[in-house]
Amino acid sequence: MKQRDYETLRQHLAINIKALRREHELSQERLSLEADVDRSYVSQIERSLGNPSLLVLAALANVLGRDVGELLSPPSPRRRGK
């Protein structure tokens, strides 16, 4: 996998996490508490700066009621606009 492919995955993850968090009306702090992840790390993920482990991805997906694959999938146009 090329570096730009990783960047694209991180961008998809950032958009999806932020949109789903907002859909669930969760603050970054609430999401981080429920997923047992540092709040600043959630912020980094939402800004495409973090490179979360599978364990972190699974914890976030669980809180958001989604599977990890959906978090990494290309975001819908609706999510891109938020």
C-alpha positions in Angstrom: 0.0 0.0 0.0 1.3 3.4 -0.9 1.7 6.3 1.5 -1.1 8.3 -0.2 -3.4 5.3 0.3 -2.8 5.5 4.1 -3.5 9.2 3.9 -6.8 8.6 2.2 -7.8 6.0 4.8 -6.9 8.5 7.6 -9.0 11.1 5.9 -12.0 8.7 5.6 -11.6 7.8 9.2 -11.5 11.4 10.3 -14.6 12.4 8.4 -16.5 9.3 9.5 -15.6 9.5 13.2 -16.5 13.2 13.4 -19.8 12.8 11.6 -20.9 9.7 13.5 -19.9 11.4 16.8 -22.0 14.4 15.9 -24.9 12.2 14.8 -24.8 10.5 18.2 -24.6 14.0 19.8 -21.4 13.1 21.6 -18.6 15.5 22.5 -15.0 14.4 21.9 -14.7 14.0 25.6 -17.8 11.8 26.0 -16.6 9.6 23.0 -13.2 9.3 24.5 -14.5 8.3 27.9 -16.8 5.7 26.6 -14.1 4.2 24.3 -11.4 4.6 26.9 -9.2 6.7 24.6 -7.6 10.0 25.4 -9.6 13.0 24.3 -6.7 14.6 22.6 -6.2 11.4 20.6 -9.8 11.5 19.4 -9.1 15.1 18.3 -6.0 13.9 16.4 -7.9 11.2 14.7 -10.6 13.6 13.6 -7.9 15.9 12.1 -6.3 13.0 10.2 -3.2 13.2 12.4 -3.7 10.1 14.5 -2.8 6.6 13.4 -5.0 4.5 15.7 -4.4 0.8 16.5 -7.0 -1.8 15.7 -7.9 -1.9 19.4 -8.6 1.9 19.4 -10.6 1.6 16.1 -12.7 -1.3 17.5 -13.4 0.7 20.7 -14.5 3.8 18.8 -16.6 1.7 16.4 -18.3 0.0 19.3 -19.3 3.2 20.9 -20.5 4.6 17.6 -22.5 1.4 16.8 -20.6 0.7 13.6 -18.0 -1.8 12.5 -14.4 -0.9 11.8 -14.8 -1.3 8.1 -17.4 1.4 7.9 -15.1 3.8 9.7 -12.5 3.3 7.0 -14.9 3.3 4.1 -15.3 6.4 1.8 -17.7 8.7 3.6 -21.0 9.4 2.1 -21.5 12.8 0.4 -23.7 13.7 3.4 -20.9 13.1 5.8 -18.4 15.0 3.8 -20.5 18.1 4.0 -20.5 18.2 7.8 
